[in-house]
Amino acid sequence: MKVVIIDDESKARSLLHTIISEYCSEIEEIFQAENLLKGIEIIKKEEISIVFLDIEMPQHSGLQLFEFLDINDITFEVIFTTAYSNYAIQAFEFSAIDYLLKPLRPNKVKEAVEKAKKALEQNQVQQRLTELKKALSSEKFNKLALPVEDGVLFVKLEDIFLLEADSMYTQFYLKNEKKMLISKPLKYFTDLLESKDMFYKPHRSYLVNLQYLQKLVKKEGTYIELENKFLVPVSKDKKDELLKIISELN
């Protein structure tokens, strides 16, 4: 496997080069580029498997990759690196594109390389990068990337009725009576969807899509009944907040 590190900071490139050399034995060659254009030259010349791409660079941001390469021609995995936890991070999460926060740590780099190897076998990079491009060009993220056994499944937010905590897993209830158990905790999706007005957490074990709210049921407590007839309990401390949100939806 060949990788290229694209970063304008020489110390950052050297550190990542050292980590990869010491912890990722499957990597045979490591190339370096001090800016995006030089990195693209290497990508076009060599059979690169993984691109470590810094976001914050002068002249061209790493996010401008799509301006110089056709997504359909991309056969390598991209791992973005950044020192900032900003809006772009959410876009990566929605599209299942990997990223590393600086300062880089050996265990995180090794883990990212292992994930990239598996992803290359599943051959979904174009689909995920297309979703990333859409996410970066608009604040209206309309799909969620779910890790499944044979790759990544993109689910429209409007197709999600509710999410239910199941220990360190999350049960998804989708349209057409579909259910999916995803190997991430509910908190992961709660944090990811917190900016989406349609999703609300009425109880510590549930996250619901309010666009499918059918009625409030008051019987031995308060419940939300969704259009799929699923009853979701409302915590006592959430009742007033929920009533306010519902009044604003009208």
C-alpha positions, 0 to 999 in steps of 0.5 A: 500500500502507498500513502501520501501525506498532504500538509503544509506543516513540515513537522506535522508531515514528519510526525505522521510519517514516523507514526505510519512507519512505526505502527502501520507495517502494511504501508510500503511507501509514504509520499509527502506534499506541502500543498494540495496541488503537489499532492494531486500530482503524486496521486495522479502519478502513483497508485495511492491507497490512502490520502492523509489530507490536511484541511487548513492549508494556505492557497487551497484547503484540503476540502477543495480536493473535489475541484481538481479530481473527479469523484468517479476517478477516486479509488483511494481512501481519504483521511482528513486531518484537522486541528479544529473541531468545526462544522466540517467534522459534522459533514464527515460524520454524516458521510462516514468519511474518516478524520483525525484530530491533531495532535495525532496519536499513534493508536488513532492513526493505526485505527484509521488505516485499518478502517481505510483498508476495510473500506477499500475492500468494500469499494464505496469511496465514491458514494461516501465522497459524493455525500461529503461533497453534498454535505459540505456544499449545503447545511441541509444534510439529508442523509445519515451514514450507518455502518453495516456489515458489508459497508456503509448504508446511507439513510434519508433522515426523513425515512427515520421514525425513531432511534432506540438505545440498546446498550452500546448499540442503537435500534433504528426504526425506518419506513416500511417497517424496517428495523436495523441494529447499528453498532454505535451508542444512541449518544453518537446519533443524538450529538450528530442530529442535535442541530436537526429540528425534526429530531427530539429526545423525549427520554434518555433511551429514545430519539424521535422524528417529530415529523411523524408525531401522531398524537400525545397519549396521557395514560399513566404518564405521557407518551408520544405516538408516532405514525408507525404506532410506536409509543415512546415514553416522555420523561417527566422533566421533558414534558413541558419542553416537549409541549412548547416545541409542539406548540411552535410546530403548529 
